[in-house]
Amino acid sequence: MNDEQSKDINDPEYIHYKTLFTFYNCFKGSFINYDDLQQFNCVKCGVNTLEIFEYYMLKDDVWKLAGVDKGMLCITCFETKTNITLNKTHFTDYPLNTEPFMRSELLQNRIDN
């Protein structure tokens, strides 16, 4: 059993590590700088979705309902804009939604229900 297999995937420290490692890899091994963080800003309210742990992937047909071609929406802005309360059927099976990552309470609630 290697170190990765021996980790408790429900351990908050492991989840935090896994979250940071994933984002480190998303930026091709470089540390996230201020300019990179701007791409995580909600296009409606401006909150940084990375900082509040609301990064997720919806199915294309669901995302299109928001009318956003490029950028991010926090959960609250997505739901307000579309008048839809998200649930697990709206999310893709991409690891970002299925693996144990740090998430806001609101996002976790939507993924679980």
N, C-alpha and C positions, 0 to 999 in steps of 0.2 A: 504494500500500500504506500503510495507516495504522499508527500505533504499535503497536496491538494485534496486527495481522497480522505485524509484523516481529519479535515476541517469540519466543524459543525456548521452546516450551511445556514442555520438559523441564528448563529452567534452574531450579535450586532457588530462586533469588531470585524468579523469576516465579511459581512455584508458591506460595511463601509469600505474595506479594502477592495473588494470585488468591484464596487461602484467606481472608486477612483481609478482602478486598473483599467476598467472598460473605457473611461473617458480619456485616460492617458493614451490608450491604443487608438481611439478615434482621431486623435490629433497627431497620428504618425510618430508616436514616441516622444513628442515634445511636451513641455509643460504648457498648460493652458494659460494664455496671456489675455490681457484685457480685451484686445480686438476679437479674439476667439469667443470670449464670453458674450459679446454683443449679439452674436447670432442666436443665442438662447433667450433673448428678450421677447416677451409676448408682444406680438404686433398690435394688440389692442390696448392693453393697459401699461405695458412697458416693464412689468416685473420680470426678473431673470428666472426663467423656469429651471435652470440648472441649480441655482442657489436655493430655490424652494422645493427641490426634488420633484418637479413635475415635468419630466421628460418621458415621452411615451410615443407609441406609433399606433395610429388607428387604421382601420381598413380604408382603402382609397375612396370607396363610395361614401363612407361616413365623413372623412376629412373634407371631401368636395362640398359637403353641405355648408361648411363654414365660409366658403368663398375665398380662401386664403391660398394664393399660388405658392408663395415662398415665405418661410418663417415659422415661428412657433406661436402657439396659443396656450396659456395656462388653462387648467380645467374649467375654472369659473368663467373665463371669457368664451371658451368654446361652447359651454353649455348655455350661456346667456345669448350668444350670437345665433345658435341653432335651435334654441328652445328644446334641447334634448338632454336628458340625464343619462350620462354614459353608463354602460354596464359591460360585463366581460365579453359580450357578443360583438361589441364595437371595436375591440382591440385585436391587433394582429397577433400571431403566435411567435413573433420575433422575440429573441431572448431578452431584450430590454423590458418586455412586458411579462415574461414568464420566469425569468431567473430571479433569485433573491437579491434585489438591489434596494438601496435606500429610496424611499418614496414618501411623498407627503401623505398624511392621513387620508385626505380626500382622494388622491389618486389610488392609493391602496384599496380604499373602499370601492371605488368604481371598477377596478380590476377584479376584485373578489366577488362582486355581486352581479 
